[in-house]
Amino acid sequence: MDINTHKLVVVVGSVREGRFGPVVGSWVAEQARGHGGFDVEVVDLAEHDIPLALPDAYPSVAGASYPRPASMAPLTAALDGADAFIMVTPEYNRSYPASLKAAIDWHYTQWAAKPVAFVSYGGGAGGRHAVLHLENVMGELHAVTIRDGLAFPLNRVAWEDGRPADPESAGYAKKLLDQLSWWAGALRTAREAVPYPA
């Protein structure tokens, strides 16, 4: 991978029946690949076994010995290898899905000193309530949240053929990706120079 290319993991956070998340995730990944600054991997949480019950241990203390299920290894490896993340989330009852919270809580060091951007959808607010909660959680995990996100209100009527109807969406996505690329490079350089004291 080129030194100016960053490993980006796009996390599709919803696992519910009839979900819209893969449509949004696919479009976001397309924008990121077209940007040129990222090697993109889409991680769909519906394809991973993520128990809600956590072990009697703290991932911040246990580190690599944290007792995750063997089936979670591909998810953990993807998060480990990422330089940056985009979380694609709907809004459920003014917050984000339990599936996404479980995936976050099973990990700790994987998020530290890495940038996280948010793309949300759903309802009149376009998922912004979910993102506000996620920003707090990811800050607790020592991630750096990107200011400029994307929110898609009323997504069932505001998308056509897998793409947002608003022609400005691609421009907003580029701004998000530009900021994410900058932070990914800066934080990767910092992590390589000095281990982050999480």
HELIX and SHEET records of a PDB file:
HELIX    1   1 GLY A   21  HIS A   35  1                                  15    
HELIX    2   2 LEU A   45  GLU A   47  5                                   3    
HELIX    3   3 PRO A   59  ALA A   62  1                                   4    
HELIX    4   4 GLY A   63  SER A   65  5                                   3    
HELIX    5   5 ALA A   70  MET A   72  5                                   3    
HELIX    6   6 ALA A   73  GLY A   81  1                                   9    
HELIX    7   7 ALA A   98  ASP A  105  1                                   8    
HELIX    8   8 ARG A  128  GLU A  140  1                                  13    
HELIX    9   9 ASN A  155  ALA A  158  1                                   4    
HELIX   10  10 SER A  169  ALA A  193  1                                  25    
SHEET    1   A 5 PHE A  38  ASP A  44  0                                        
SHEET    2   A 5 HIS A   6  VAL A  12  1                                        
SHEET    3   A 5 ALA A  84  PRO A  90  1                                        
SHEET    4   A 5 PRO A 115  TYR A 121  1                                        
SHEET    5   A 5 VAL A 144  THR A 145  1                                        
SHEET    1   B 5 PHE A  38  ASP A  44  0                                        
SHEET    2   B 5 HIS A   6  VAL A  12  1                                        
SHEET    3   B 5 ALA A  84  PRO A  90  1                                        
SHEET    4   B 5 PRO A 115  TYR A 121  1                                        
SHEET    5   B 5 LEU A 150  PHE A 152  1                                        
SHEET    1   C 2 TRP A 159  GLU A 160  0                                        
SHEET    2   C 2 ARG A 163  PRO A 164 -1                                        
END                                                                             
